[in-house]
Amino acid sequence: GNTSTIPVRGEGAIGKGGGQEAMLRSRLACAPLRLAGRRAAALSSSTGGLRRRGGLGPDEKRQLRTDHLDQALRLVRACATRGFDEGVSVDVLLNVDAKRTEERVRGRVLLPHGQGKTVRVAVFARGEKADQAREAGADVVGAEDLVEEVLKGRLDFERVLATPDTLPALARAARVLGPKGLMPNPKRGTVVTDIAEAIQRSKAGEVEFRAQLAGLVMVGVGKVSFGTKKLTDNLLAALDAVLSARPDRFRGKPPKRITISSAMGPGVDLDHTLW
């Protein structure tokens, strides 16, 4: 009845099948998922007194979170049995009212180990800035000519950056880029002057996040094949960024719920009070 005893497949087996017997063992390992909440409650209870007395320093708190994520990720990885390298994401239900303008949460986070996928970056820039973009590794670079291509249906990129001087020309493409969430916006950090740094961050795994109306934020943090250490690093960075993006009056208060899961697996609830 203890989730820490659940068998977990080795690092090399995740996402690579392993035969019917291995798959059956992994599915059986997922059966005690209902106990994850009890495990989290026990962990919360064991550290609650220290937290109430203020006895946990930053390093101790981070170690508790790391150990807790390690346990949860073992469950997530054990349940990734679909035979391909599933993505892993975290859902954070915030204690904010996203319908209120002053409580909307959005931001960016640079994941230490990226998301495990190649990001194609398009840059709207002219002259010297366009040259800098090409040198920095942008996949698509242009100005008015690129606007015309977008209007004709070109959307072979996942991130769009723009220099301020191209915004008037880019406005024509807003009806195409906007619904896809690709339209550059100063508030999202995608209208930039240091184009090389912005491209490098995009390529290195910078992720945008935004709270939906219910206050739910979803962030992809990598692949099952990353292993628990890299996924833990990415999760800690993502959670820190999301919770820090809340209005000041919510700082230091835990969110309503934190759940991690693989693309096709069940969700594993964390002890949200640790955050």
N, C-alpha and C positions, 0 to 999 in steps of 0.2 A: 504493500500500500504506500510505498515511498517512491516518488518520481525519480529520485537520484539513483535508483537501482535499475531503471529502464535501460536495456541494452541499446547502444547507439552504434551504427555502422562506422567503419573506419573512414578516415579522411578520403582515401582513394576511391571508396565505393560509392560515395554520394553522387547521385546523378548519372551513374553508369550501369544501372540495373543490378546484376548480381544473382540472377536466377530466381526461380519461383520460391525456393526455400528461404533465401535471403529477404525477398520481398514480403513473404508471410511473417517472418520474424519482425520486420520493421512495422508491419501493420499491427501486429500484436502489441508492439511497443507503444503504439499510440493509444491503446485502449484505456490506460489510466489517465488520459488527459484531463478527465473530470476532476482529478485530485490536485491539479496544478494550483487551483485556487486555495486549497487547504495548505499546500506547501508554502504558497506566498503568504497566507495568513500567519502561518507558524513563523516564517522569517520576520514578518512585520512585528509579531508579538515579541520575538526574542530580542529585537533591537529597539522596540518602542520606548522602553525605560531610558535607554541611553539617549535617544533623540529628545525625550521630554526634558532630560536634565542638561541638554546641550552638550552631551559628552562625546559626540562624534565630530572629529575634525574633518577638513576637506579630504585628506588622504584616506581616512577610515571610511568615509561615506562613499568615496569613489570605489574602494575595494569591495564594499558591500554590494554596490551596484554591479560591478564587474562579475562577482561570484554569482549573483542572481541571474544576470544575463547568460552566463555560461550554462547554468542549469536549464534555462528556458530554451536556449538555442540547441541543446542536445535533443530536446523533444522535437523542435521544429525540423532539425536535420534528419531525425529518425523517421519522421512522417513524410519526408520527401521521397515518395516511392514511385513516381510516374515515369522514371526512366530517362529524364532529361534534366539538365542543370537549371532547376527552378530559381526564380528570383525570390529574394526575401525582402519583406517590407515591414514597417512599423506604423500602426495606426494610433494616434494620440487624440483622445477625446478631451478637449480643453474645457475649463470652467469659465468660458467667456461667452458672450452673446454676439456672435458674428454678424447679426443683423444691425448692430449698433456700430456706426462708423468708427468710433473711438476704441472699439474692442476688436477690430479686425486684425488678424494675425497673418503676416506673410513675411517671407525672408529667403535667405539663401544659406547653404551650408556646403563647405568643401569637405567631402568625405575623405578621410585619410587614405583609403584604399580604392576609391572610385566605386562605380556601380557595376563594373565588369562588362561594360559595353562601350562600343565606339560611338562617339558623339560627333556628328557632322555639324559644322558651324558655318553659317552664312553671315557675311559682314557687308553692311551698306556703308561704303566709304569712298572718298575721292582722293586723287593725287597721292601725296606722301603717306597719308593714313592707309590708303588702299595697298600701297607697297608694303607697309609695315604689317598689314593683316596677312598678306601672302607669305611674308617671311616667317610670321609666327605660326603658320600652319592652318590658316582658314581654308575651308574646303570650297567655298563659293564667295567671290568678292565682286562687287559692282555697285552701281548707283542707279541712275535712270534706266540703264539697260537691264539691270537685275529686277527692277520694279516691273518692267514690261514682261520679263520671263515669268515672274510670280503671277502676274495677271493672266498669263496664258496657261497657268496650272503647275508651274514648277515649284515643288515643295520637298525636294530631296535633302532635307536637313532637319535637325532636331532643336537647334538653338540659333537665334537670330540676334546679332548685335548691330548697333548703328552709331555713327558719330553724329553729334548734334546738327551739323550743317546739312545732313541728308534727310532730316525729318520731314521737311515740306514735300520733297519728292516722294518719300516713303508713305505719306498719308494716303496716296491713291491705292496702296496695297492693303490698307487697314481692314477692308471688308473681307479680304482673303486670309490675312495673317491673324487677325483678331480672334475669330472663332476657333482657331487652332491653338491659341495661347502663345503665339509666336511674335506678336507685335511688340517691338522694342518700346520700353517705357522707363523713364528715369527712376521711378519708384522701385522697379524690379532690378535695377542695376544693369540694364541691357542697353542703355544709351550711355556711351563711354567716350572718354578722350584718350585714356591709356589703352589702346586697342590690343596691344600685344599681351598685356597682363590679363585682360578679360578673356582672350582666346585661350591662353594657357590654363586659366582656372576652369573654363568650360570643358576643355579636353581632359583635365586632371580629375574631373568628377564633381564639379560644383552642381548642386541640385537646388532647384527652386521649390518652395512649398507655400501653401496657402490654406487657411482654414475655410472649410465649406460652411454653409449657413448653420448647420447643426453644431459647429465648433470642432469638427473632425479634421485632423491633418494626417495625410498619408505620405510617407516618404519611402522610396525604394532605397535599400541600404546594401545591395550586393547580390551575390549568387550563393546558393547552398555550398558550392565547391570552394568558397573562400575559406571555410573552416570557422570554428568558433572564435578564434583570436581576432581575425580581421573583421568578422561581422560584429563582434563586441566593440571594437574600436569605432567602427562606422556608426553603430547604434548610439554609443555614448555621445559622439559628435552631433548626430542628428537630434537627439533628445535635448541636449544642451541648447542647440540653436533654436528649436521650436519653442521651448519653455522660456528662453530669454527674449523671444520676440513678443511675448505677451505684454500688455500694459503694466506699468510699474506696480499698480495695486495688487496684481496677481502674482508678483514675484515671491518665491519662497513657498507658495501654496502648491500642493500636488495637483495634477490634473485628475479628471474623473476616472480615466481608464487608459491603460497602455497595453496594446496587443501586438504581438509579432507573429508572423506566419510566412510560410512559403507560398508560392503562387497557387498551388493546388492543394495545399495542406490546411488543416484546421488551425484556428487561432489559439495562441497561448497567452493568457493574461498574466501580466507582470504585477508585482506588488507596487502599485503606483505611488504609495506613500513614501517610497524610497527616493522619490523625486520631488 
